[in-house]
Amino acid sequence: MSSHIANETVGTIKESRPLSAMLILTNIYFLYGVSLLTFFVVWDRVAALKVFDDSLARPSEVVMQIKMLMSMKFGGTNLWGHIWASTLRVIMGFSLAAVVAVPLGLFMALNKYVNAIVKPLFDLLKPMPPIAWVSLAILWFGVGEFAKIFIIIIGTFVPCLLNSYNGIRLVEPELYDVVRVLGGNRKDEIFQVSFPASFPSVFAGLQISMSIAWTCVLAAELMNARDGIGFLIKRGMDTHQPALVLSGMILIAAAAWCTSQVLTLVERKFCPWQRSIDNL
């Protein structure tokens, strides 16, 4: 079995070994299963022993809660309506941030004058966590829809810009030397080296931003939202339903994972030369 990467052929040889207890115990999928099983068993025991009184639901109760949400309306809409409301906010906030942050980060790295103008302001605002903007967002935009999207924009803007900026700044200088030796000009350096080399870093920033966007939408929906996964969590907090709170947390994690996988597939399409490195 072999795979082609660029102009090299990488051979993959699977060693056949007889089945043994040690082979099973060291199998990575077996270890995955043990890790997950241990987590759920500990979670169930802690909930059953009421270590946190009645504020921690058992895994079976959370599963039943999710099934119940799928078959009933909650707050005027069903579970898929709440998931779509949160997803739409994430897409809008993430897209608006990426459309501005990615090109700006690239221009900052390529032009010293743009960098001199933008970087001091960026360094001033970068340390401020997105949650710190919640009060200001309410003062500026009230508790409407744009206030929630604004929080997501603030949270996702920094990693998008930072990774785009670093993606070009960290390109090996020798690559530019190769372009010059072959007779290339500044345009060739940018389009043949800078942009392709920065793509992996840009996509890494987009993935980080997407994860942050789901965290921000949760914080945004906790402030007077009438739909969304954050609304479900807040309703669970207000009515002391730990199963509903944990169900919302699991749904947020699942949605973030799914959107991250979508970005991974897009990255593979735009960066086919990349290959994964095991044990790194």
N, C-alpha and C positions, 0 to 999 in steps of 0.2 A: 504494500500500500504506500503511495507517495502523493505528495501535494506540491503544487507549483507556487512559489512565492517570488514575484519579480522574475528574475532570470535564473533563479536557483531552484533545484529540485530537492525537497526535503523528504527523505525516506522515513517511514514510520514502521517500526517492527514491533509487533506485539509478542512478547515472550509467553509461551504456553507453560504454565506450571500446574502441577497436580493440586487438586483441592485439598486444603488442610485448614485446621482451626486457626492457625496463625495468619493464613491468607485471608480468611474471612474477617478476623479481628482487625486486620490492618487495611481492609478495603475501605476506600474513602466514602462510598455510599453507605456502608454499614455504620461508619462513624457519624455520618450525617444523621442517620436514623436514631442512633443512640443519643446524640446531642439533643435532638428535638423531643424524643420520648422523655428524656430526663427533665427537660424544661417543663413539659406539660404535666408530668407526674408531680414535680415540686410545686408548681402552680396550684394543682388540684388539692394537694395536701395542705398547703398554706391556707387556701380558701376554706377547706373543710374544717380545719382546726380553728378557724375564725381568729387568726393572728391579727388581722385588721378589723376585728368585729364583723359587721355585715357589709363592709365597704369593698370587699373583693369577691367578685362572682367566680364560680367554678367554670372551667372550659366548656362543660356540657351546657351550662346556663347561657353562656355567650353564644354558642351555636344555635340554641333554641331561640334566642333573641333575634339573631340575624334571620333565621327562617321566618319568624313572626313578622319582622319588618318587610320581608319580601312578599308577604301575603296580605298586608294591610296598609292603609294610608296613615301617615303620621305627619301631623302639621299640615294637612291639606294635600299631600302628595305621597306617592309610594317611595320605596327605597331608591329605585332607579332615577326618580325625579330629583332626589336629594344628591345622589352621586353626580348626576349631570349638572346640577346647579353649581356644585363645587368645582367640577372639571372645567366648566365654562369660565368661571372666574380665574382659575389657574391658567388656562390657555390665553385668555385676554391679557392678564398681567404679565405673564412670562413672555408672550410675543412682543408686547409693547416695550418691555425692558430689553429683550435681545436685539430687536431691530435698531435700537439706539446704541446699546452698550457694546455690541460686537464690532460694528464699524468704527466706533469711537476708540475702542481699545487698539484696533489695528492701526488707525491713523496716528494715535499717540506714539506707538512703537516705531512707526515709519517716518514721522516728521517731528523734529525736535521743537519746532515752534508750537505745534498743537500740544505736544507733551508739556511744554513750559506753561501753557495757559491752563490746561485742564488738570494736570497732576496735583498741584497744590490744593485745589478745591476737592478733588477726589480723595486725597489723603486726609482732608479735614472731616469729610462725611463718612469715610469708610469704617471707622471704629464704632459708629453708632448702630446698635442692633435694630432690626426692623420693628420690634415690639415697642421701641421708644417713640416711634412715629405714630402710634395708635391715637394718642390724645390729640396730637396736632392734626391728624387726618380727620378726626371728628370735628375739630374746630373749623377746619377749612371746608370740608365737604359734607358735614353732618354725618348721619348714620346710614346714608343711602348706599347704592351699589358701587359708586366710584370710590368711596372711601375704602372699601374692601379691596378693590383692584389696586388702588394706590399703595396699600401696604404690601401687596405682592410685588408690585413694580420695584419698590424700594428694596425689598429683600432679595430679589433676583438680579438687580442691576450690578451689584458689586462683583459677584463671582464671574458673571458674563464678561464684564470689562477687564477684570484682572487676568483671567485666563487668556483672553484674546491678546492682551498686552504682552504677557509673558511668553505666549506661544511664538511670537516673532522675536522678542528680545533674547530668547534662549536658543535661537537657531545657530548651529555651528558656523563660525566665520569661514571655515574652509570651504563650505558649500558655495559661498559667494565668490571665493577665489576661483573655483572651478568654472563658474559662469563667465567670469572675466577672462580666464585663460582661453575659453572657447569663443571669445569675441562678443559676449553678451553685454547688454547695457543695463541701466538701472531698472528699466521696465522688465527686462528678462529676470533680473534678480528678484523682483517683487512677485511676478506671476509664476515663475518657474521654481522659486525656492521659498520665499517668505510665506506666501499663502498656503501652498501645500504642506509645508513643514508645521505651520501653525494650526492646521485643521484638527489634529488630535487634541491639542490643548483647548481649542475652542469648544469642541464637543464635550470635553471633560467639564469645562465650565458650565455648559448647558445642562449637563446631567446634575451637577451640584445645584445649579439654580432651580431645576425642576423639583428636586427634593426639598429645597428651601421654600419653594412656592407652595407646596402642600402644607408645610408647617405654618406659613404665613396665612394661608386661607383658613386654617383652623383658628388662628388667633383673630383673624378678621371676622369670621362668622360667629365668634363668641360675643361680639358686640352687636346685639339687636338684630341678628339675621332671622329670617322667617323660613329659610330652607337651607339645604346644604348639610354636609356631614358634621360640620361644627355645630349646627343647630341641634342635631341629634345628641351630640355630646353634652351641650349645654342643658337640653331638656332632661337628660339623664342625671346631670349634676343637681338641677333644681328639684327634681322629684326623687332624688336619692335612689337611682336605679343603676347600680354598678355594672350590671350586664349590658345596659344600653351604652354607658360610657365606654366600656371596653370594646363593644361592637363597633362604635364609631372610630376608635383608635385603630382597630384592625382594618377597617375599610379604608382609612386614610393611608395606612401602610401599604395595603394592596394596590390602591390607586397610584401611589407614588412609584411602586415597583413596576407596574404596567407601563406607565409613561416613560420610566427610565429605560425599559426594554425597547420601547419604540425608538427612542433616541439612539440606543445602541445599534439597532438595525439600520437606521439612517446613517450612522457613522461608518458602518461597514460598507455601505453603498458609496459614500464619498471618500473613504480612506481604505481602499482595498489592499493597499500595501502593508497595512498594519497586521501584526501577528501577536498573539498572546504569548506570554512567557510564564511557564509553569513555576510554581513555588516562589513567586515574587509578590 
